[in-house]
Amino acid sequence: MSPVAKLQALLAKPFMPAVFFLSGVTYDTLTLTRIDRLQDNLILLVYLSLLGALIVLTGRLGVGLDEVAELEHPSRLVRLLVRARPYYAMAVQFLLGGLFSAYAVFYSKSATLTRTGVFLGVLVLLLVGNEFLRDRLSNLRLLVALYALACFSFFTFFLPVMIGRMGTWVFLIGAILSVAVTLRVVHLIYQRNPERSQNEALMVGGPAVVLIGVLVGFYFLNWIPPVPLSMKFGGMYREVQKQNDHFVLSYDRAWYQVWKQSQYPFPANEPIYCFTAVFAPVALDTTVFHHWYYRAKSGKPFAHADRIPIKIAGGREGGYRAYTFKQRLDPGDWRVDVETEDGRVIGRVSVLVEERGDAQPTPRTLSY
């Protein structure tokens, strides 16, 4: 058996999709470091370009296969593309898996257990579902819709990284670019088949445009994580002091509570500091908010207490460090949501405030 035949037989094994899936996710988890890393973004851009090209080839060979067959002397390239057609689905699956696993890594760093986790859940489902879509990846409508989602997910974080700004208008520009790129792919598929292009192109491109419209709705519902921002650290402390390039955070803990890195619970009627570190790309300057909430009893909804703006600058690996404080808090449940200007939650710090008991925990400090 020739090496090529052996390779084809190996790729046909039923366990190979799972092997590629696990290896791809592991590789992305270990190698994708910063969302503003140029090398990572260029790789994703290459993946998007190759995926678009494969979708165009899949579509052209589908709508124009008869024309190819009628050619008396097809070029060597055309013959090669036709012969490689059975492997298009596998290549598309590989590229989709690479893109969605990278997006899952990036978006998971910005998502929280709030509404912003909805979009991350969609990406994870597609990442896992991609392993079962191989037999359906010749369906142009599905392919173009997945491509639209891949473009949307990329531009949502790539534009803020490149422009250095966040906001609704930057997001909408990304959505418009996603629609434009997707429709260009559809146009390339049908441009040589004018008699079939109008109706079929509408059926293929329409669902993708509707999908992006739905995702724009996700944004205004605050269901999309605030990429490229992510919270690296957060906690409640009795005192925060800056010493040289570090912040010294003071809190109490018992000798056996080695896992604790912040004050919990917190004594009532004493000054309290909420310290957070929010990562932002190098060129991005924006404003985040410490949104304080309070409820007197568990089971009741939290009520707004205060919303304090913090101007942050990007670039630091451990995140931009800042804190807000209150002179005293009433007993009950308190939390601070670290939010973007449009209200999307980057991270959350919670604490129980109660009257001090008889126990006297040991004072501790943490340097960050």
N, C-alpha and C positions, 0 to 999 in steps of 0.2 A: 504494500500500500504506500502510495506517495505521501510526502509530508503534507501536501495540500489536502488530500483526502483524509488523512488522520486528523488534521485541524478541523475540517468540516464535520467529521464524526464526533469529535470532542464537543464542538459548539452545539451539536444537536442533542446532547445529553440533557435529561429533564432537570438535573440539579444545577446546570450552569447559570440560569437566570438568578437563582438565589445567591450563587457565588459572586456574580458580578454586582448584585445589589449590596451585599454585605461589605464587599471590598470597596465599593464606591463610596458608601456612607462612611466607612472607617477612614478612608483616605481624606475625604472632605473634612471630617471632624478634626483630624490631626493636622491638616495643612492649612485650612482656612483660619487665619489669625485675625486680621483687622479688616473691617468692611471697607476701609479706604485704601487698602493695599492695591497698588496699581497692577501688579502681576496677576492677582486673583481676578480683578475686574476685567482685565484683558482676556484671560482664559474664558471667563463667562461670555464675553462678547464674541469670541471665536466660536464657542459652542452655539450661541444664538445664530450666528451667521451660517455655520454648517447645517444647523437644523433647518433654517429657512431654505437653504439650497436643496436639501434632501426632500423637503415637502414640495418644492417646485418640481423636482425631478419625478417624484412619485405622482404628482398631479399630471404632469405633461405626458408621462408614459401611460397614464390611465386614459386621458381624454384623446391622446394622439397616437395610441399604439398601432392603430390600423395604418396611419400614415407612415410610421417607421417601418412596418412590415412591407409596405409597398415600395420602399426605396430599392432601386436596383443595385446601387453600390453605396451602402451606408458607410460613413467614415469609421475609422478605427475607434474613435472616441464614442460614437453612437453605439457601435456594437458592444463596446465595453460596458457602457451604461446599461444597456438592455440586459446583458448577461449578469450584471451585478444586482439587478432588480430584486431577486429573492432575498437579498441581504439588507435591503433598505429598512425594513421594519426593525431589524436588530440594531442597526446603526441609530435609527431614530430613538429607539428605546434607551440605548446607551446615553445619548445626548440629553434626553429628557430626564433620565435618572441623575445624571451629573448636575444638571441645572437645578432640579427640585431639591436634591440633597443639599446643595450649596445654599439655596434659599432657606431651607429648613434650619440650617445652622445659623445663618445671619439673623433671620427673623426670630428665632428662639431666644436670642440674646436680648431682644427688645420687647418680647411679648411678656405679659403677666397673666395671672389667673383672674383676668377681668375680661371685658368685651374684646380687648385687643388680641385675645387668644383665638378668636374665631377664624381669622385669616390663616394663622399658623396651622390650625387644625386642618384647613382645606389643603394646605401645602403638604402636610404629613400624609393625609389620605391619598393625595395624588402620587406622592413618592412611593408609598406602598402599592397603590393600585397600578402604577406603571409596570410592575412586574407581571401583571395579569392582562395587560393591554396589547400584547404583541400581535395577537390574531386580529385585532381591531384597528391596527395602525395603518391600514390601507384605506380607511374611511377618511376622506378629505375633510369633511366637516369636523370630525373629532380632532384630526391633526391640526387644523387651522385654529380651532378653539384652544387647544393646549398651547400652541405657539403664541397666541394672543396673551394667555395667562403668563407664559414664560417672559414675554417682553414686558408686560405690565409689572411683574414682580422685580424685574431688573431695573427698569427706569425709576421705580418708586424710591429706591435707595441710591441709585447711581447719580441721578441729577443733583440731589442735595450735596452729595460728596463733591461733584465737579463744580457746582455753582457756589457752594459755600453758604447756602440759604435754605431754610425750610419754610413751609407754608402751603396754603391751599393752591396758590397760583403755580408753584413749582410742581405740586402733585398733579394738577390738571394738565400741565405741559407734558408730563410723563405719560399720562393717559392718552393724550392726543398723539404723541409719538408712537405709542403702542398700536393705536388704531391705524396710523399711517403706514407703519412697517408691515402690519398684518395684511392690510388691503393691497400693499405693493406685492406681497407674496402671491396673493390671489390673482392679481393682474398678470403677473409673470406666468402663472399656470395657464391662463386662458387667452393670452394675447394673440396666439397663433390659431385660435379657433373662434373667430368672431361670430360665426353663426350659432355657437352654443354658449358663448361667453356671458351674455346678459342674464339669462335665467339661472344657469348653473353657478355663476360667480356670486350671484345674490344669495343663493341657497347655501353656498359654502362660506362666504364671508359674513353673512348676516348674523348667525349665532355668535360668532367671535366678537362682533361689535356690541351685541346685546350683553355678552358676558362682561366686557370691559365697562359697560354702563352700570351693570350690577355692582361691580367692584368699586366704581366711583361712589355708589350708594353706601358701600361698606365703609368708605373713608368718612363720609359725613355722619355715619352712625358710630364712629370711633371704634370700628372693628378691625382696623389694620394697625399693626404695631408701629410705633414711631421711629422706624428705621431712618437714618443710621444711628440714632441715639440708643444707649443702653446704660442701665444702672449697674455699676460694678460693686458698690458697697453702700450700706445704709444701716443706721442704728440710732438709738436714743441714749443720751449721755448726761451726766450731771454737770460736766464742764468740758469745754473745748478750747484748747490753747494752741497757737501756732508757734513752733520752735524751729527756726531755720526753714528747711524745706518740708517739714513734717508737721502734722497735726497730732497733738497728744489728747486722747479721748479718755475721760475719767468716768468710771462706773463702779458699781458694787457687784460682788458675786461671792457665793460661798466657796470654800476651798475645794469642794468636790465638783463644782460646776465648771469643769475645764473647757466645755464646749461654748460657753457663753462669751460673746464679744460685744454685748451691749446691755444696757440696764433694762431688766424685766423681772418683776413689775417695778413701777416707779413710784416713789413716795409722793403723796399729794402735797400741794401748796409749797413746792420747791421749784427753783428754776430748772427748766428742761431744755436740752439742745437736741435738735434733729440734724444729724450729720449724714451727708450723702456724697457719693462720687459718681458722676455721670460721664460716660465716655462719649466723645463727639469726634468726628474726623478733623484732620489737621486744619483745613481751610474753613471749617464751619463755625460761625459765631451765632448764637441764638439765645433766647430767654426761656428758662424753665421756671416752674412754680412749685413751691412747697404748699400743698393744699391741705390744711389741717381740718380734720373731721372729729366729731365727738358724739357719743351716745352714753346716756346715764346707765342704761341697763342692757344686758345682752338680749338679743332677739328683736330689738327695735332698730329702725333704720338710722344710719349715721346722718348727722346734720352738719352743714357747713359752719366752720368756726373762723377760718382765716385763709387767705391765699396770698403768698408772699413771692414776688418775682426775684429771680436770680439770673443775672447775665453770665453766661458761661462761654468759654473759649475752648476749642478742640485741640487735640494733638497729644495729650498726655495718655500714656498707655493705661494707667490705673484710673483714669477719669478725672474730670474737673471737680475739685473738692470744694464744698460750701456747706454752710449750716444756717439754720434759723433757730430761734429760741423763744420760749414763753416764760414769763415770770412765775406763773403757777398754774396748775391745771386742777380742775375738779375731779373727784373720783369717778371712774368709769372707763369705758373703752375709748382709746384715742388712736387715730391713724393719720399718717401723712402720705398723701399720694403725690409722687413726683410727676408733674404733668408738663406737656408741651403747651404752647400758646393756644392751640385748638382743642385742648382738653384730653388728649390721649395720654394714657398712663404709662410712664416709663418704668416705674417701680413703686413699691409701697413699703412703708415702715409702720408697724403696729406696736402698741404698748398698752398695758393695763395700768391704770393709775389707781392707787389705793392708799389708805392710811397706813403709816409705817407701823409695823409690829414690833415685838420685843427683840427679835433677832437682829444682830449687828453684823451684816456681811463685811467681808474684807474689801477695802478700796483697791481697785485695779486701774491700770492705765494701758491704753493701746495706742501704738504709733501708726499713723497711716499717712 
